[in-house]
Amino acid sequence: MRRPEGRFADSGAGAGVLGILLALELPRSRWYLVDASERRCDMAWSAVMAAGLSDRVTVEHTRIEELARGDLRESLDGVVARSFGPAAELAECALPLLTLGGSLVVSVSASTAQQWHRMPLAAALGCETSESWTTPHGRYLCVRRSGPLPERFPRSRAARKRSPLGQEAAGSDVSRET
């Protein structure tokens, strides 16, 4: 089995457990553990140091959409997320990080899987759900970047709250909602 190389992010990483386990499993990968809570980032950094991964795992105390607007935009091979929040919010904030062909793997419930399948991912973000699977530990969905990504994404938090991805009013100009 070929082990993935490349650059990845754990969105809403919390104490970093998922990202650290994946970094250990994928020794030729580079990871960004991203969380908006300083306390959780401090815990994640302690865990990164204890695991001896500080040479290839970085803890980012920021919101994932800030990375998607910055230097990491369209530069990651993959993003993972657990318990992030609404599917539309995660899609709009994390998918802009992916390179063409990159994947977002997200843990889902039956209802959030339905939300992902109903979103206009191809039209809005140049992405498509590619597969899903169930293990004894949970249910997962993979969204792959397959086309161009509009510059307007991710929109501001206020714009995302006013009209979540897939629920924009017909004919509205979401490009001016930044």
Summary of the structure (lengths in Angstrom):
residues: 178
radius of gyration: 15.8
end to end distance: 43.0
largest distance: 52.1
contacts: 571
relative contact order: 0.13
helix: 35%
strand: 29%
